């Protein structure tokens, strides 16, 4: 376990030793701040309109459903566009710089290396999510949102991020070009995003299959504050499968080396 944590710490430091972490977190904070301001403005306008018609204004509107839930739905868009930047260098940079040979010939196992890189990327992702908590804290200062649906929504975001990272690690292990890894990762993420659209055009049976495979549809219940073991099983299985594919890719690299 100490070896895994050491690699995770090294990975996290490497993100901040390069511009990647600052660019990703900066773009994340900027875009999230825009979504927050836009949805909050719309929420306030709706409240004022309701008060003009003799209703109770903000008290008659649900902050969780009409402000926080749409806001966190937009976080999914940020994950789609920014997470490939986090994972694209995980193995590609090691191959490009030639340090992959040193890593593979070290006394560390493939399992330790993969989990270390996974947890390092997850740590950076956790920092990105922590940025969003600052905005939500203001809502607790000036309002009374329910914290339990927010907690379940963030659990869903962590699990979804883990799926994207595990898949991104696998794609990064296939090439030494970071740009190629990033573009292919984004393309695969986008496919998982729109897979239900493909299924809906292929018939009812295909639609059921694609709905289960859709990484976004499984998040809906988390956003509503519902914890369902089906979604936990899906996300954890996805993460395990992604790490398994990465392990096979790294193992083949070891044999080729």
C-alpha positions as CSV (number, residue, x, y, z in Angstrom):
1,X,0.0,0.0,0.0
2,X,2.9,2.4,0.8
3,X,4.2,1.9,-2.8
4,X,0.8,2.7,-4.3
5,X,0.6,5.9,-2.2
6,X,4.1,6.9,-3.1
7,X,3.3,6.6,-6.8
8,X,0.1,8.5,-6.3
9,X,1.9,11.2,-4.6
10,X,4.5,11.3,-7.3
11,X,1.8,11.5,-10.0
12,X,0.0,14.3,-8.2
13,X,3.2,16.3,-7.8
14,X,4.0,15.8,-11.5
15,X,0.6,17.3,-12.4
16,X,1.5,20.5,-10.5
17,X,5.1,20.5,-11.7
18,X,3.7,21.0,-15.2
19,X,1.1,23.5,-16.5
20,X,-1.5,20.8,-16.8
21,X,-3.0,21.0,-13.3
22,X,-3.1,24.8,-13.3
23,X,-4.7,24.9,-16.8
24,X,-7.3,22.2,-16.0
25,X,-8.2,23.6,-12.6
26,X,-8.3,27.2,-14.0
27,X,-10.6,26.2,-16.9
28,X,-12.7,24.1,-14.5
29,X,-13.1,27.0,-12.1
30,X,-13.8,29.5,-14.9
31,X,-16.4,27.4,-16.6
32,X,-18.0,26.2,-13.4
33,X,-18.2,29.8,-12.1
34,X,-20.0,30.8,-15.3
35,X,-22.5,28.0,-15.0
36,X,-23.0,28.9,-11.3
37,X,-23.6,32.6,-12.1
38,X,-26.0,31.9,-15.0
39,X,-28.1,29.3,-13.2
40,X,-28.2,31.4,-10.0
41,X,-29.3,34.4,-12.0
42,X,-32.1,32.4,-13.7
43,X,-33.1,31.1,-10.3
44,X,-33.3,34.6,-8.8
45,X,-35.3,35.9,-11.8
46,X,-37.8,33.0,-11.4
47,X,-38.1,33.8,-7.7
48,X,-38.8,37.4,-8.4
49,X,-41.4,36.6,-11.0
50,X,-43.2,34.2,-8.7
51,X,-43.2,36.9,-5.9
52,X,-44.8,39.4,-8.3
53,X,-47.7,36.9,-8.8
54,X,-48.3,36.8,-5.0
55,X,-46.4,33.6,-4.4
56,X,-43.8,33.0,-1.7
57,X,-40.8,33.7,-4.0
58,X,-37.6,31.9,-3.1
59,X,-39.3,29.9,-0.4
60,X,-41.6,28.3,-2.9
61,X,-38.7,27.1,-5.1
62,X,-36.6,24.1,-4.3
63,X,-32.9,25.1,-4.2
64,X,-31.7,21.5,-4.7
65,X,-33.9,20.7,-7.6
66,X,-33.9,24.0,-9.4
67,X,-30.4,25.3,-8.8
68,X,-28.0,22.7,-7.4
69,X,-29.1,19.8,-9.5
70,X,-28.9,21.6,-12.9
71,X,-25.6,23.1,-11.8
72,X,-24.0,19.7,-11.1
73,X,-25.5,18.3,-14.3
74,X,-23.3,20.9,-16.1
75,X,-20.3,19.5,-14.2
76,X,-20.7,16.4,-16.3
77,X,-20.0,18.5,-19.4
78,X,-16.8,19.8,-17.8
79,X,-15.7,16.2,-17.0
80,X,-16.3,15.3,-20.6
81,X,-14.1,18.0,-22.0
82,X,-11.4,18.3,-19.3
83,X,-10.7,14.8,-18.0
84,X,-8.9,13.7,-21.2
85,X,-6.3,16.4,-20.3
86,X,-5.8,14.8,-16.9
87,X,-5.3,11.2,-18.2
88,X,-3.6,11.8,-21.6
89,X,-0.1,12.1,-20.1
90,X,-0.3,9.2,-17.5
91,X,1.6,6.7,-19.7
92,X,2.1,8.6,-22.9
93,X,4.6,10.9,-21.2
94,X,6.4,7.9,-19.6
95,X,6.8,6.4,-23.1
96,X,7.9,9.6,-24.7
97,X,10.5,10.4,-22.2
98,X,11.8,6.8,-21.9
99,X,11.0,6.4,-18.2
100,X,8.5,3.7,-18.9
101,X,11.4,1.2,-19.0
102,X,12.7,2.3,-15.6
103,X,9.2,2.0,-14.2
104,X,8.6,-1.5,-15.6
105,X,11.9,-2.8,-14.5
106,X,11.5,-1.4,-10.9
107,X,10.5,-3.8,-8.1
108,X,7.0,-2.4,-8.3
109,X,4.2,-4.6,-9.6
110,X,2.0,-3.5,-12.5
111,X,-0.9,-3.5,-10.0
112,X,0.9,-1.0,-7.8
113,X,1.9,1.2,-10.7
114,X,-1.6,1.3,-12.2
115,X,-3.4,2.0,-8.9
116,X,-0.8,4.6,-8.0
117,X,-1.5,6.5,-11.3
118,X,-5.2,6.0,-10.8
119,X,-5.3,7.4,-7.3
120,X,-3.0,10.3,-8.3
121,X,-5.4,11.3,-11.1
122,X,-8.3,10.8,-8.7
123,X,-6.6,13.2,-6.2
124,X,-6.4,15.9,-8.8
125,X,-10.0,15.3,-9.7
126,X,-10.9,15.6,-6.0
127,X,-9.2,19.0,-6.0
128,X,-11.3,20.0,-9.0
129,X,-14.5,19.0,-7.2
130,X,-13.3,20.8,-4.1
131,X,-13.4,24.0,-6.1
132,X,-17.1,23.6,-6.6
133,X,-17.8,23.3,-2.9
134,X,-16.8,27.0,-2.4
135,X,-19.8,28.0,-4.6
136,X,-22.1,25.6,-2.8
137,X,-21.0,26.9,0.6
138,X,-22.4,30.3,-0.3
139,X,-25.8,28.7,-0.9
140,X,-25.7,27.3,2.7
141,X,-24.8,30.8,4.0
142,X,-27.7,32.5,2.3
143,X,-30.1,29.7,2.0
144,X,-31.1,26.3,3.4
145,X,-30.5,23.6,0.8
146,X,-30.6,19.9,1.7
147,X,-27.1,18.4,2.2
148,X,-28.0,14.7,1.6
149,X,-28.9,15.0,-2.1
150,X,-25.7,17.1,-2.6
151,X,-23.7,14.3,-0.9
152,X,-25.1,11.6,-3.1
153,X,-24.6,13.8,-6.2
154,X,-20.9,14.1,-5.3
155,X,-20.6,10.4,-4.7
156,X,-21.9,9.9,-8.2
157,X,-19.5,12.5,-9.6
158,X,-16.5,10.7,-7.9
159,X,-17.6,7.3,-9.3
160,X,-18.1,8.8,-12.8
161,X,-14.8,10.5,-12.7
162,X,-13.2,7.2,-11.7
163,X,-14.7,5.5,-14.7
164,X,-13.3,8.2,-17.1
165,X,-9.9,8.0,-15.4
166,X,-9.6,4.3,-15.6
167,X,-10.6,4.4,-19.3
168,X,-8.2,7.3,-19.9
169,X,-5.3,5.4,-18.4
170,X,-5.9,2.5,-20.7
171,X,-6.0,4.7,-23.8
172,X,-2.9,6.6,-22.6
173,X,-1.0,3.3,-22.3
174,X,-1.6,2.5,-26.0
175,X,0.4,5.5,-27.4
176,X,3.4,7.7,-26.7
177,X,1.7,10.8,-28.2
178,X,-0.2,12.8,-25.6
179,X,-2.3,14.6,-28.2
180,X,-3.5,11.4,-29.7
181,X,-4.3,9.9,-26.3
182,X,-6.3,13.0,-25.4
183,X,-8.3,13.1,-28.7
184,X,-9.1,9.4,-28.6
185,X,-10.0,9.6,-24.9
186,X,-12.4,12.5,-25.7
187,X,-13.9,10.6,-28.6
188,X,-14.6,7.5,-26.5
189,X,-16.0,9.6,-23.6
190,X,-18.3,11.3,-26.2
191,X,-19.4,7.9,-27.5
192,X,-20.3,6.8,-24.0
193,X,-22.2,10.1,-23.6
194,X,-24.4,9.8,-26.7
195,X,-24.7,6.0,-26.8
196,X,-28.4,6.2,-25.8
197,X,-29.1,8.4,-28.9
198,X,-27.7,5.6,-31.0
199,X,-29.8,3.0,-29.2
200,X,-33.0,5.0,-29.5
201,X,-32.6,5.0,-33.3
202,X,-31.9,1.2,-33.4
203,X,-35.0,-0.1,-31.7
204,X,-36.4,-0.8,-28.2
205,X,-34.2,-3.7,-27.4
206,X,-31.0,-1.9,-28.4
207,X,-32.2,1.2,-26.5
208,X,-32.5,-0.9,-23.2
209,X,-28.9,-2.1,-23.7
210,X,-27.5,1.3,-24.5
211,X,-29.3,2.9,-21.5
212,X,-27.6,0.4,-19.2
213,X,-24.2,1.1,-20.9
214,X,-24.7,4.8,-20.8
215,X,-22.3,6.3,-18.2
216,X,-24.4,9.4,-17.9
217,X,-27.8,7.8,-17.3
218,X,-26.5,6.0,-14.2
219,X,-25.7,9.3,-12.7
220,X,-29.4,10.6,-12.8
221,X,-30.4,8.9,-9.6
222,X,-27.3,10.2,-7.8
223,X,-28.3,13.7,-8.9
224,X,-31.8,13.1,-7.4
225,X,-30.4,12.0,-4.1
226,X,-31.1,8.3,-4.6
227,X,-28.5,5.7,-3.9
228,X,-29.1,2.5,-5.9
229,X,-26.8,-0.5,-5.7
230,X,-27.3,-1.1,-9.5
231,X,-25.4,2.1,-10.3
232,X,-22.7,1.4,-7.7
233,X,-22.2,-2.1,-9.4
234,X,-22.0,-0.5,-12.8
235,X,-19.5,2.2,-11.9
236,X,-17.3,-0.1,-9.9
237,X,-17.4,-2.7,-12.6
238,X,-16.5,-0.1,-15.2
239,X,-13.5,1.1,-13.1
240,X,-12.3,-2.4,-12.5
241,X,-12.6,-3.3,-16.2
242,X,-10.8,-0.1,-17.3
243,X,-7.9,-0.9,-14.8
244,X,-7.9,-4.5,-16.0
245,X,-7.4,-3.3,-19.7
246,X,-4.7,-1.0,-18.5
247,X,-2.9,-3.8,-16.7
248,X,-3.1,-6.0,-19.9
249,X,-1.7,-3.1,-22.0
250,X,1.2,-2.5,-19.5
251,X,1.9,-6.2,-19.4
252,X,2.2,-6.4,-23.2
253,X,4.5,-3.4,-23.0
254,X,6.7,-5.2,-20.5
255,X,6.9,-8.2,-22.8
256,X,7.7,-6.1,-25.9
257,X,10.4,-4.3,-23.9
